[in-house]
């Protein structure tokens, strides 16, 4: 952190939603979305148990969540949302994202 209440860009945490082949949604947080998504796709030891054997996986939503504590709170909040509400996030409802204090980062989804 460079000052109280601000987050250095290298310390930015991201919240992401992954969709499984069967249509289930998984929410997580990370510092590096690309690396984490590759880990999930590998079905290796670093893959979340929920996602093992449920591929192909698709990265559907990424947002900047801020500091680690903010990201944990955002993850808990998103996990409590209903499926239709999560689909609102995925569809790009910016007002809904901002209400949850998330800044969509669609440019991180492109190549995955």
Secondary structure by P-SEA (a helix, b strand, c coil): cccccccccccbbbbbbbbcccbbbbbbccccaaaaaaaaaacccccccccccccccccccccccccaaaaaaaaaaaaaccaaaaaaaaacaaaaaaaacccccccccccc
